[in-house]
Amino acid sequence: MITFNKEKLKEYIEMYKENFERVNQEEIYKWCFVKTFQDNWNIDALNFRGMFSMAVADSVKTPYSGNKKVKNNILQTFRYYPRQFILAAAEIEPETVRKWFRELFDESKDITVRNKTFQEETQEFFIKYKSNPKLSSFTYSYQRNLSVSNFLFLRYPDKYYISKYSVMKDCSQILGANWIPKNADYDNIEKCRQFFDEINKVVLEDTELLALSKKRLQNDLCYPDEEFKILTQDIVWFIVNKVKNIENNNEWWPALKEYDPGISVSQWRKLFNNENVFTKESKDLILKMLDFPDGITCKQLAADFGGEPNYYNNMSWQLAKRVQQVTNCPIIKRLENDGNKYWPILYIGKYTQNKKDGTFLWKLRDELRKALLNTPENDEVEAVKNKEENNKYTKADFLTDVFMTEENYNKLVALLKFKKNIILQGAPGVGKTYAAKRLAYSLIGAEDNSKIAMVQFHQNYSYEDFVMGYRPTENGFELRNGVFYEFCQKARNDLEDNYYFIIDEINRGNLSAIFGELLMLIESDYRNKPVTLVYKKDEQFSVPPNVYIIGMMNTADRSIAMIDYALRRRFSFFTMNPGFDSDGFKRMQSDIDNSVYNDLIAEIKSLNSEIAQDDSLGEGFCIGHSYFVYDNNCQTDVEAWLKNVVEYDILPMLNEYWFDEKAKADNWKNKLMGVFDK
């Protein structure tokens, strides 16, 4: 029998009740997701794949979401790959998939045996069909203890729990349990059930808590949870997150008593007007930060203003370093033997409240904020800020932001203007997505997101998403315009300006099905020539001449074969190479000024040379430079960060490249890891 400290558990249950309203709004989707599954699951459905897709929905309505659906994160591991693998497998052999679930849900058999069988059979299926285009984006079946327990939890919510190893382990340690799970053990699902069932017994003793939970579930969208097993699981999640927040000291850091750069409001004003310290780009960044007094993450900055999160990290680090060089202000070290922290010169920070995006909030230090808000007469900062609304963006800005030579930029622009459709192809990590948006900015002449749209293709992306199609409503179906149709209409109303439509992972969609009759219309010679669309027989549609399409794809992607001749004829293909020798990367490398970093980059360049000469690989499989753009907010020093990049990004890639040449992969592992032993 699994035992633990029940008094400590009761203390956390009291905390849960105190935070009940907030937790309820954030976590109610779990009960709604289970209800959705229960309403749609039918093992004998004629269309098994369609039934499974509805039962294991990636978004659900909740009592707090109105008519909108909210994303659930129960199957979010590996970007929903467990769910997507089952959907792909059901397209290939639906009856085999039906058999998997019939056996998994057979309660007359031992759960550990069922779990092991499900994992083994799905992996065997993947090995058998991994060359099938429907499985091209997968590296294995993704059916592990966590995903199997998800399915069991959805099918039998009054019996099973989600067996997430890290949550079980943390909870058992926090409560002092006599059982600590072992990662990847097949019996974890059963052991988790036993452990959480003991917690459930304590939960059932708290009548106030049970009354609260019953009240919130008085809605047709929620599973009734009569055994309070989902409630028990929610409390476990709460305990683990609560303790982690305490351990991570989820307060704004550093406190004034802990660190003060000693820069006054008047000094900040002078620094802001010093162009050698505050460049145009860094002024833009700080003024963006001014609009977020409660803090903002680099990920949110990238989503709102374009670019990649690392761009804002790197910009902040460079600015703070220039400020320190001019003022000679102190630099903080958070932990003993930790590297210098430059960003606290500008900001204070803390982890986001729910840490779901794993990011860090930054907000301006008070003295810097006051300096920006209190500039004399008409406020020069406001003048700069207003100017930002029409912020100029030039070729020079592109070459500063993107690690590309001027010669290649000129070729890229010429290709796009001539063909109107291009695809940026290249090795993983060469910055294709980031370059695509900055290319559009440079041609528009300003950072104007109103003239840019971006989508990402995937296996389920359709003509109905892209052009138009019928969508279900409460009263039936209605015809809705797709994103590209709307974008073309917008561009047609503004023919004096150019518009740029960006498609990430363009080779992952069924291109003929997505574009339909527009595959002809996007050709430069067929712009403004109308055709009748499938869903609107009474309307003529054309692609206006001021619409330019920029696609991106990895040359290391096995599904590249899906780019057929018809599409190749309509697009120019521009190869982006790793930018280790570009002026921009060399400047960044010089700023980092670390011998281990320099040695590793030299080894990576040698590695790329060998990959390029390998007949089974080639230049399209080289390692991109963006893996080595240092994230100054990663809470660790350069060398520790580099070691993580090599160990968890580069080496797994090499093992996949040379899966049949283990000696070669091991040789490069020794070379790359050896850099850290010098």
QUIJOQUI-V32996 format. One record per backbone hydrogen bond with DSSP energy under -0.5 kcal/mol. CO is the residue of the C=O (numbers start at 1). NH is the residue of the N-H. E is the energy in kcal/mol with one decimal. If there is no record, write none. Layout:
CO;NH;E
CO;NH;E
This chain:
1;3;-0.5
3;178;-1.8
4;6;-1.1
5;9;-1.7
6;10;-2.2
7;11;-1.6
8;12;-1.8
9;13;-2.2
10;14;-1.9
11;15;-1.7
12;16;-2.4
13;17;-2.2
14;18;-2.1
15;19;-1.6
17;20;-1.4
19;23;-2.7
20;24;-3.1
21;25;-1.9
22;26;-1.8
23;27;-2.6
24;28;-1.8
27;30;-2.1
28;31;-0.7
28;32;-1.6
29;33;-3.0
30;34;-2.1
31;35;-1.9
31;223;-1.2
32;36;-2.4
33;37;-2.2
34;38;-2.8
35;39;-2.3
36;40;-1.2
37;40;-0.6
37;41;-2.6
42;45;-2.1
46;48;-1.0
47;51;-2.3
48;52;-2.8
49;53;-2.5
50;54;-1.7
51;55;-2.4
52;56;-2.9
54;57;-0.7
55;57;-0.8
58;72;-1.3
60;70;-3.2
62;65;-1.3
65;68;-1.8
70;60;-2.4
73;76;-1.0
76;79;-1.4
76;80;-0.7
77;81;-0.6
77;82;-0.7
78;81;-1.3
80;84;-2.8
81;85;-3.0
82;86;-1.6
83;87;-2.1
84;88;-2.4
85;89;-3.0
86;90;-2.3
87;91;-0.9
88;91;-0.6
88;92;-1.1
89;93;-3.0
93;96;-0.5
93;97;-1.8
94;98;-2.4
95;99;-2.0
96;100;-2.0
97;101;-1.9
98;102;-2.2
99;103;-2.2
100;104;-2.4
101;105;-2.3
103;106;-1.2
105;107;-1.2
106;109;-1.6
110;114;-2.2
111;115;-2.7
112;116;-2.2
113;117;-2.6
114;118;-2.5
115;119;-2.2
116;120;-2.4
117;121;-2.7
118;122;-2.1
119;123;-1.8
120;124;-2.3
121;125;-2.0
122;126;-2.0
123;127;-2.4
124;128;-2.0
125;129;-2.1
126;130;-1.1
129;132;-2.4
132;135;-2.3
133;136;-1.4
135;138;-1.6
142;144;-1.1
144;148;-2.8
145;149;-2.6
146;150;-1.8
147;151;-1.9
148;152;-2.2
149;153;-2.8
150;154;-2.3
151;155;-2.1
152;156;-3.2
156;159;-2.0
156;160;-2.5
161;163;-0.6
162;164;-1.4
163;165;-0.6
164;168;-2.7
165;169;-2.8
166;170;-2.4
167;171;-2.7
168;172;-2.5
169;173;-1.9
170;174;-2.7
171;175;-2.5
172;177;-3.1
173;176;-0.7
175;5;-3.1
182;185;-1.7
185;188;-1.7
186;189;-0.7
187;191;-2.6
188;192;-2.9
189;193;-1.8
190;194;-2.1
191;195;-2.6
192;196;-3.0
193;197;-2.0
194;198;-1.5
195;199;-1.5
196;200;-2.6
197;201;-1.4
198;202;-1.0
199;203;-2.1
200;204;-2.4
202;205;-1.1
203;206;-1.7
205;207;-1.1
206;210;-2.1
207;211;-2.1
208;212;-2.0
209;213;-2.3
210;214;-2.5
211;215;-2.1
212;216;-1.8
213;217;-1.0
215;218;-1.2
217;219;-2.2
219;222;-1.8
225;228;-1.4
228;232;-1.7
229;233;-2.2
230;234;-2.4
231;235;-2.2
232;236;-2.0
233;237;-2.3
234;238;-2.2
235;239;-2.7
236;240;-2.3
237;241;-2.5
238;242;-2.8
239;243;-2.4
240;244;-2.1
241;245;-2.4
242;246;-1.9
243;247;-3.0
244;248;-2.7
245;250;-1.9
246;249;-1.2
249;251;-3.7
253;349;-3.4
255;258;-1.2
255;259;-2.1
262;264;-0.6
264;268;-2.3
265;269;-1.9
266;270;-1.9
267;271;-2.5
268;272;-2.6
269;273;-1.4
271;274;-1.4
271;278;-0.6
273;275;-0.8
274;277;-1.7
274;278;-2.7
277;279;-1.0
279;283;-2.4
280;284;-2.2
281;285;-2.1
282;286;-2.4
283;287;-2.5
284;288;-1.9
285;289;-2.2
286;290;-1.4
287;291;-0.6
288;291;-1.3
289;292;-2.0
292;295;-1.9
296;362;-2.1
297;301;-2.3
298;302;-2.3
299;303;-1.9
300;304;-2.5
301;305;-2.9
302;306;-1.8
308;311;-1.2
308;312;-0.9
309;312;-0.6
309;313;-1.9
310;314;-3.1
311;315;-2.3
312;316;-2.1
313;317;-2.3
314;318;-2.5
315;319;-2.2
316;320;-2.8
317;321;-2.1
318;322;-1.9
319;323;-2.5
320;324;-2.3
321;325;-2.1
322;326;-1.9
323;327;-2.8
324;328;-2.6
332;341;-2.2
335;338;-2.2
340;342;-0.7
341;332;-0.9
342;345;-2.2
343;346;-1.8
343;347;-2.6
346;365;-2.6
348;363;-2.0
349;253;-3.0
350;361;-3.7
355;358;-0.8
359;352;-1.8
361;350;-1.5
362;296;-2.2
363;348;-2.2
365;369;-2.5
366;370;-2.8
367;371;-1.9
368;372;-1.7
369;373;-2.1
370;374;-1.8
372;375;-0.5
376;379;-0.6
376;380;-0.6
379;383;-1.8
380;384;-2.3
381;385;-3.0
382;386;-2.9
383;387;-1.9
384;388;-1.3
385;389;-0.6
386;389;-1.2
387;390;-1.4
388;391;-2.0
391;447;-1.5
394;398;-2.1
395;399;-2.5
396;400;-1.4
397;401;-2.3
398;402;-3.2
402;404;-2.2
405;409;-2.0
406;410;-2.3
407;411;-1.9
408;412;-2.5
409;413;-2.5
410;414;-2.2
411;415;-2.4
412;416;-2.2
413;417;-2.5
414;418;-1.9
415;419;-3.0
416;420;-2.4
420;549;-2.4
421;572;-2.2
422;551;-3.0
423;425;-0.8
423;574;-2.8
424;553;-2.1
425;576;-3.2
426;555;-2.1
426;556;-0.5
427;430;-1.2
428;624;-2.0
429;626;-3.1
431;435;-2.5
432;436;-2.3
433;437;-1.5
434;438;-1.8
435;439;-2.6
436;440;-1.9
437;441;-2.3
438;442;-2.4
439;443;-1.7
440;444;-2.4
441;445;-2.8
441;446;-0.9
445;393;-1.8
446;448;-2.1
447;449;-0.7
448;451;-1.3
449;452;-1.4
451;500;-2.6
453;502;-3.2
455;504;-3.0
458;461;-1.6
462;466;-2.0
463;467;-3.5
463;468;-1.0
465;483;-1.9
466;484;-1.8
466;485;-1.2
467;482;-4.5
469;480;-2.6
471;478;-2.2
473;476;-1.1
476;473;-3.4
478;471;-2.6
480;469;-2.0
482;486;-2.2
483;487;-1.9
484;488;-2.4
485;489;-2.1
486;490;-2.1
487;491;-2.4
488;492;-2.3
489;493;-1.1
491;494;-1.7
492;495;-0.5
494;497;-1.6
499;548;-2.8
500;453;-1.9
500;502;-0.6
501;550;-2.7
502;455;-2.3
502;504;-0.5
503;506;-0.6
503;552;-2.0
504;457;-2.3
505;508;-2.1
506;509;-0.7
509;511;-1.4
510;514;-2.4
511;515;-2.7
512;516;-1.9
515;518;-2.3
516;519;-1.6
517;520;-1.0
517;521;-0.9
518;522;-1.9
520;523;-1.4
523;526;-1.3
524;527;-0.8
526;529;-1.8
528;530;-0.7
531;541;-3.0
536;533;-0.8
536;539;-1.5
539;533;-0.9
541;531;-2.3
542;544;-0.6
543;528;-1.8
544;547;-1.3
546;499;-3.4
546;548;-0.5
548;501;-3.2
549;422;-2.5
549;551;-0.5
550;503;-2.7
551;424;-3.5
552;506;-2.1
553;426;-1.2
554;557;-1.2
557;560;-1.7
558;561;-1.0
559;562;-2.0
560;563;-2.1
562;564;-1.1
564;568;-2.3
565;569;-2.3
566;570;-0.6
567;570;-1.0
567;571;-1.1
572;423;-2.7
572;574;-0.6
573;575;-0.5
574;425;-2.6
574;576;-0.5
575;577;-0.5
576;427;-0.7
579;582;-1.5
582;586;-2.2
583;587;-2.1
584;588;-2.0
585;589;-2.8
586;590;-2.2
587;591;-2.2
588;592;-2.2
589;593;-2.0
594;598;-2.3
595;599;-2.5
596;600;-2.5
597;601;-2.4
598;602;-1.9
599;603;-1.9
600;604;-2.7
601;605;-2.2
602;606;-1.7
603;607;-2.8
604;608;-2.7
605;609;-1.6
606;610;-1.8
607;611;-2.6
608;612;-2.6
609;613;-1.3
610;614;-0.8
611;614;-0.9
611;618;-2.0
614;617;-1.5
618;621;-2.0
619;622;-1.8
624;627;-0.8
625;628;-2.2
626;629;-1.2
628;630;-0.8
630;632;-0.9
631;634;-1.7
637;641;-2.4
638;642;-2.9
639;643;-2.3
640;644;-1.7
641;645;-2.2
642;646;-2.6
643;647;-2.7
644;648;-2.8
645;649;-1.8
645;650;-2.0
646;651;-2.9
649;653;-0.9
650;654;-2.2
651;655;-2.5
652;656;-1.5
653;657;-2.6
654;658;-2.9
656;659;-1.0
658;661;-1.6
661;664;-0.7
661;665;-1.8
662;666;-2.9
663;667;-2.2
664;668;-1.9
665;669;-2.0
666;670;-2.4
667;671;-1.9
668;672;-2.7
669;673;-2.6
670;674;-1.6
671;675;-0.7
672;675;-0.9
673;676;-1.1
674;677;-1.2
674;678;-0.5
675;678;-0.7
